[in-house]
Amino acid sequence: MRVLVVEDEIKMASLIRRGLRSEGLAADVAIKGEDALWMAGSTGYDAIVLDVMLPGIDGFETCRRLREEGIWSPVIMLTARDSVEDRVAGLDGGADDYLAKPFSFAELLARLRALARRGPVERPAVLEVGTLKLDPAARRVWREETEVNLSAKEFQLLETFMRHPGEVLSRYQLLEHAWDYDYENRSNIVDVYVRYLRDKIDRPFGVTQLETVRGAGYRLKD
């Protein structure tokens, strides 16, 4: 899961990004609404955490412009202003959720997971594809009844596959969802981590669920 944090308070932005990364999520930061527009326009974020009080265009206007430009990544708005009018303005402007400051980081994570379950087809809290099960909240994976230990990045990559079962995902799409802008050496990192995943979720169980689609990318067979 890849998240864009739009927050002009550098300390707050850093804390949120550090917390998200410690949970195995990829996270980028924008400090202005204008930056959020081009970043969200060039990257397919799974969710956007958007502060209301921003320099330049505020969070309400940023959200409205995102929707006008056809960017439908789920948006959680953050604000110290918790009036009914502000909540209504944010939701009517295209936001999906609203969280008042100060907030619990655990609650922010739970709301992000809830938003990630939504999509063309709403998904359950525990993802299941074939005999694979993945619990995003507990960060645990099983093949049938056997628990599989994954690194944070392996988990993130597998979660991306399991949110798109049966779909062919290109290397670029996988990079978009599982790595952030701070990672620069992108040559063959997807191939390397797909191999790591196969060594843990497929080969020990004698199955081939994560397959290569030549010239296109990879697919987790449903």
C-alpha positions in Angstrom: 0.0 0.0 0.0 1.4 3.4 -1.0 0.2 6.6 0.8 0.7 10.3 0.0 0.8 12.4 3.2 0.0 16.1 2.5 1.0 18.1 5.6 2.9 21.4 5.9 4.0 20.8 9.5 7.3 19.1 8.9 7.5 17.4 12.2 4.0 16.0 11.9 4.6 14.9 8.3 7.8 13.1 9.4 6.1 11.4 12.3 3.2 10.1 10.1 5.6 8.9 7.3 7.9 7.2 9.8 4.9 5.5 11.4 3.6 4.3 8.1 6.9 3.0 7.0 7.4 1.2 10.3 4.1 -0.7 9.4 5.6 -1.7 6.0 3.7 0.9 4.0 5.3 3.1 1.3 4.8 6.8 2.1 5.6 10.1 0.3 5.2 13.6 1.6 4.0 16.8 0.0 3.9 20.0 2.0 1.7 22.0 -0.4 -1.6 21.3 -2.1 0.0 22.2 -5.4 2.7 19.5 -4.9 0.0 17.0 -4.0 -1.8 17.6 -7.3 1.1 16.7 -9.5 2.3 13.9 -7.3 -1.1 12.2 -7.2 -1.5 12.8 -10.9 1.7 11.0 -11.7 1.5 8.2 -9.1 -1.4 5.8 -8.3 -1.7 6.2 -4.6 -3.8 3.7 -2.6 -4.7 6.5 -0.2 -4.1 10.2 0.5 -3.8 11.7 4.0 -4.6 15.4 3.5 -4.3 18.2 6.0 -6.9 21.0 5.7 -4.7 23.9 6.7 -2.0 24.2 3.9 -0.1 27.1 2.4 -1.4 28.1 -1.0 -4.5 26.1 -1.8 -6.0 24.5 1.3 -7.0 20.9 1.7 -10.6 21.4 0.7 -9.6 23.0 -2.6 -6.8 20.4 -3.1 -9.4 17.6 -2.7 -11.9 19.3 -5.0 -9.2 19.7 -7.7 -8.0 16.1 -7.4 -11.6 14.9 -8.1 -11.9 17.3 -11.0 -8.8 15.9 -12.5 -10.2 12.3 -12.2 -7.9 11.3 -9.3 -10.0 9.0 -7.1 -7.5 7.8 -4.6 -9.3 7.6 -1.2 -8.7 10.7 0.9 -8.6 11.1 4.7 -8.7 14.7 5.7 -6.9 15.8 8.8 -7.8 19.0 10.7 -7.7 20.7 14.1 -11.0 22.3 13.1 -13.6 19.7 14.1 -16.8 21.7 13.4 -19.7 20.1 11.6 -19.4 22.6 8.8 -15.7 21.7 8.2 -16.5 18.0 8.1 -19.4 18.6 5.6 -17.2 20.8 3.4 -14.5 18.1 3.3 -16.8 15.2 2.6 -18.8 17.2 0.0 -15.5 18.2 -1.6 -14.7 14.5 -2.4 -13.0 13.3 0.8 -13.8 9.7 1.9 -13.1 10.1 5.6 -12.3 12.8 8.2 -10.0 12.6 11.3 -9.6 15.4 13.8 -6.3 16.4 15.4 -4.9 15.3 17.7 -5.5 11.7 16.6 -4.4 8.2 17.5 -1.9 6.8 14.9 -3.6 3.4 15.5 -6.9 4.9 14.4 -5.3 6.5 11.3 -3.9 3.1 10.3 -7.3 1.4 10.9 -9.0 4.0 8.7 -6.4 3.6 6.0 -6.9 -0.2 6.0 -10.7 0.3 5.8 -10.3 2.6 2.8 -7.9 0.1 1.1 -10.6 -2.5 1.4 -12.9 -0.4 -0.8 -12.6 -0.4 -4.6 -14.5 -1.7 -7.6 -15.3 -4.7 -5.3 -15.1 -4.2 -1.5 -12.7 -6.7 0.1 -12.9 -8.3 3.5 -10.6 -7.5 6.4 -8.6 -10.7 5.8 -7.6 -11.2 2.1 -7.9 -14.7 0.7 -6.7 -15.8 -2.8 -6.7 -19.6 -3.2 -5.1 -21.1 -0.2 -3.3 -17.9 0.7 -4.6 -15.7 3.5 -3.2 -12.2 4.5 -4.3 -10.1 7.5 -3.2 -6.5 6.9 -4.0 -5.5 10.5 -2.0 -8.2 12.1 0.6 -8.3 9.3 0.4 -12.2 9.1 0.3 -14.5 6.1 -0.7 -18.2 5.8 -0.6 -20.8 3.2 -3.5 -23.1 4.2 -2.8 -23.6 8.0 0.9 -22.8 7.8 2.0 -19.3 8.8 4.6 -17.8 6.4 7.1 -15.2 7.7 7.7 -12.3 5.3 9.8 -9.2 5.5 8.0 -5.9 5.5 8.6 -5.3 1.8 7.7 -8.9 0.8 4.5 -8.5 2.8 3.7 -5.2 1.0 4.3 -6.7 -2.4 2.1 -9.7 -1.6 -0.6 -7.5 -0.3 -0.6 -5.6 -3.6 -1.0 -8.9 -5.5 -3.8 -10.0 -3.2 -5.7 -6.8 -3.7 -5.7 -7.5 -7.4 -6.2 -11.3 -7.7 -6.0 -12.7 -11.2 -4.9 -9.4 -12.7 -1.6 -9.0 -14.6 0.4 -6.3 -12.8 3.3 -4.7 -14.6 6.6 -4.0 -12.9 5.8 -0.3 -13.0 2.4 -0.9 -11.2 4.1 -3.0 -8.5 6.8 -0.3 -8.0 4.0 2.3 -7.8 2.3 0.5 -4.9 5.1 -1.1 -3.0 8.0 1.5 -3.2 8.1 5.2 -2.6 10.1 8.1 -4.1 13.0 7.7 -1.6 13.9 4.5 -3.4 16.0 5.3 -6.5 17.6 2.0 -7.7 14.6 0.5 -9.4 16.3 -1.6 -12.1 15.4 -5.2 -11.2 14.1 -4.8 -7.6 10.6 -6.2 -8.5 12.0 -9.3 -10.1 14.2 -9.9 -7.0 11.3 -9.6 -4.5 9.0 -11.7 -6.6 11.7 -14.4 -6.5 11.9 -14.0 -2.7 8.1 -14.3 -2.5 8.0 -17.5 -4.6 10.7 -19.0 -2.3 8.3 -18.5 0.6 4.7 -18.8 -0.5 5.0 -21.2 -3.5 8.0 -23.5 -3.7 7.8 -24.9 -0.1 4.2 -25.9 -0.8 4.7 -27.3 -4.3 2.4 -24.8 -6.0 2.9 -22.1 -8.6 0.4 -19.4 -7.8 2.6 -16.3 -8.5 3.3 -16.6 -12.2 5.2 -14.6 -14.8 3.3 -13.3 -17.8 6.0 -12.8 -20.4 6.3 -9.3 -21.7 3.6 -8.0 -19.3 4.5 -8.6 -15.7 3.3 -10.9 -12.9 0.0 -12.4 -11.8 -1.3 -14.0 -8.6 -3.6 -16.7 -9.9 -7.0 -16.6 -8.2 
